[in-house]
Amino acid sequence: SIKAIESSSKEDDTTWLTYWVVYGVFSIAEFFSDIFLYWFPFYYAGKCLFLVWCMAPVSWNGSQVLYQNVIRPCFLRHHQAVDNVLGDLSTKA
């Protein structure tokens, strides 16, 4: 999904690909922290509001904000290493 977002051909799918990248990162983080987070009152209501914010049809929706400010800079720093590891795995497979 990140490769599709960063490609030169931009289409309508960029908005939803951005959402799914943010949702995937959120799901991974939640998997490891859910054992602690579910103890907080209104955790599930906050999670629902967060996901609605990520899907909101406004220019400042959560998926765009988080992708541009957090995920994209991290990806651009480490994309070469990820490509190398995936290349090594594909040759071994």
C-alpha positions in Angstrom: 0.0 0.0 0.0 2.8 2.4 0.8 4.4 1.7 -2.5 1.1 2.5 -4.3 0.7 5.7 -2.4 4.2 6.8 -3.2 3.9 5.9 -6.9 3.8 8.6 -9.6 0.2 7.7 -10.8 -2.2 9.2 -8.3 -5.8 8.0 -8.4 -8.8 8.0 -6.1 -7.4 4.9 -4.3 -4.8 7.0 -2.5 -7.2 8.1 0.1 -8.3 4.6 1.0 -4.8 3.2 0.8 -3.6 5.8 3.2 -6.4 4.8 5.6 -5.5 1.2 5.4 -1.9 1.8 6.0 -2.8 3.9 9.1 -5.3 1.2 10.2 -2.7 -1.5 9.8 -0.1 0.3 11.9 -2.8 1.0 14.5 -3.8 -2.6 14.6 -0.3 -3.8 15.1 0.3 -1.3 17.9 -3.1 -2.2 19.5 -2.2 -6.0 19.3 0.7 -5.4 21.6 -0.9 -2.8 23.9 -4.5 -4.1 24.1 -3.8 -6.0 27.3 -3.2 -2.7 29.1 -5.5 -0.4 27.1 -8.7 -2.2 27.7 -8.5 -1.3 31.4 -8.9 2.4 30.6 -12.5 3.6 30.8 -14.0 4.6 27.5 -11.1 2.9 25.6 -13.5 1.4 23.0 -15.4 4.6 22.6 -12.1 6.5 22.0 -11.0 3.8 19.6 -14.2 4.2 17.6 -13.8 8.0 17.6 -10.2 7.6 16.4 -11.3 5.3 13.5 -14.1 7.7 12.5 -11.6 10.6 12.5 -9.4 8.5 10.2 -12.2 7.9 7.8 -13.7 11.4 7.9 -14.1 13.0 4.5 -12.2 16.2 5.4 -8.8 17.4 4.4 -7.5 17.1 8.0 -8.7 13.5 8.6 -6.7 11.3 10.8 -5.2 9.0 8.2 -3.8 11.9 6.2 -2.4 13.6 9.3 -0.8 10.5 10.8 0.5 9.2 7.5 2.2 12.5 6.5 3.6 13.3 10.0 4.5 9.9 11.4 4.4 6.9 9.0 5.8 8.4 5.8 8.9 9.9 7.4 9.6 6.6 9.2 9.0 4.7 5.9 11.3 7.0 3.9 14.1 6.5 6.4 13.9 2.7 6.3 12.5 1.8 2.9 15.8 0.8 1.4 16.4 -1.7 4.2 12.9 -3.1 3.9 13.3 -3.5 0.1 16.6 -5.3 0.7 15.1 -7.8 3.2 12.1 -8.4 0.9 14.5 -8.9 -2.1 16.5 -11.4 -0.1 13.4 -13.3 1.0 12.1 -13.5 -2.6 15.4 -15.0 -3.9 15.5 -17.5 -1.1 11.8 -18.5 -1.7 
